[in-house]
């Protein structure tokens, strides 16, 4: 038999004469023809027919004792479809190509991210970043932890550790959670770096030189017991607008209104609960009113060209309608970027002036050529992802800071924002153990692709959405398992069992052409939605193609009868279906990369570019890998267990 595999014997008659096991002989010979030998098709067909009619056996699979003869699985795919995996090389804009700079809102470093944080910024940005790579765009995906400011000082004070120790710990927590979620940053950095100080101070000094800053003596809340001015987040009190009792000094979490700590009713020091007094302090303000017209012109043009989400535009225009006013950009803190003025050297930058500059400094830590991304408006498009509460800082304060320097910065092109993701009947709360946080997901035993799929299919794009455990199980079982998992399994297992995993040639007929038309319609919708960053709609289109694959198998009546009595037709059905699976592996890769890696392993095929039309790219003679289940059913008992664990009762 070794000689057969080596292609030295091609006469079937002599083989049958030396081995009474006709089925084994023909199985090996058929496998050898497809993988190693040069044997005439008509000869093979003749002996396969003899085996079926006279001996009652069918060539189905290679006997296990001969598997060791297979040295490598044969890969036969179309040219020009393979995506090169990212390597450890510096990514810079390329003249003449589409260069896309992608940022996710920098997660604050004083807590563990919950599911709402994850879908609102890093996960959504990751989907678009992966889509760009699979379209062949030259893209860079930047994120990192936002580490300066009052919240860090407050948390460190509560825990009795230094701010740096706190930041180091939570930076690792965030990094580990995102790695588990398969978030594939090109660079995940942090804002506590020399680059942050250098770039932020440079922007500040240019704003000052151009007359866009002013000093004002302001009345602030001062704690006599703590002997310090109280920055916004050191103060809590009653919101003057909605009456919420636990409003922060910079923003009310109930009504969302930005506040000044002095506006709070019944203010109290967050450190020791004492009532603060009013004391004067000198600070620097950016004159947003002087920059409003420039900013409005920028927003009007960019929001139209870049197709900003509706909520982004409405929130920004509300600020313009009210009229921009000078805004304080310094604070009486120790943990932050120092103000580069001798008379104010004890002060630091306000976090919402400083934090967006982190996108630039993290890029600068990634490459010394960072300005090729951030000062290249003619060749780079900037896409930013965040929750709706971060919008005005990215559409008003940050753009005004850049415009006021006079430098030619890469400005925001597309802004993708989300509404809030709530949990069951309320909000996520770490202190009350309500909701699912990053480390809970890791401990759940449920794979990352399932979490990603549910969050993305439930992405709060226009309105708030809610994480519901029953819905989580239903979507997993009825969509991932019954639709995608079923289609991949039906196709790969049939091919493995009946064809030894060797892809046959296809002769497309009327049924295939009917489905190609439907698939191409969905591909067009998918690409349009993803280009416009309509992520949930893009996922829906991809899953619709999977459903078409299942429908095709049903209409084609794939079964043993088709295999035994209509072999050429069966060949076409399997080859056509397998190529739908291959297309799905690229369409769904931005959403569920780990599951798609499993599909590619089962197909024994490389990651491919996202197509605009159906094509046969796994060619006749290609050998797939070993089929395996993509997903497992989530049982009701498991859901009941998780509900109880994160309901706030524990």
Secondary structure, 3 states (H helix, E strand, C coil): CHHHHCCCCCCHHHHHHHCCCHHHHHHHHHHHHHHCCCCCHHHHHHHHHHHHHHCCCCCCCCCHHHHHHCCCCCCCECCCCECCCCCCCCCCCCCCCCEEEEEECCCECCCCCEHHHHHHCHHHHHHHHHHHHHCCCEEEEEEEEECCCHHHHHHHHHHCCCHHHHHHHHHHHHHHHHHHCCCCCCEEEECCCHHHHHHHHHHHHHHHHCCCEEEEEEEEEEECCCCEECCHHHEEEECCCCCCCCEECCECCCCCCECCHHHCEEEEECCCCCCCEEEEEEEEEECHHHHHHHHHHHHHHHHHHCCCCHHHHHHHHHHHHHCCCCEECEECCCCCCECCCHHHCCCEECHHHHHHHHHHHHHHHHCCCCHHHHCCCCCEEEEEEEEHHHHHHHHHHHHHHHHCCCCCCCCEEEEEEECCEEECCECCECCCCECCEHHHHHHCCCCHHHHHHHHHHCCCCCCCEEECHHHHHHHHHHHHHHHHHHHHHHHHHHHHHHHCCECCCCCCCHHHHHHHHHHHHHHHHHHHHHHCCCHHHHHHHHHHHHHHHHHHHHHHCCCHHHHHHCHHHHHHHHHHHHHHHHHHHHHCCCCCHHHHHHHHHHHCCCCECCCCCCCCCECCCCECCCCCCCCCCCCHHHHHHHHHHCECCC
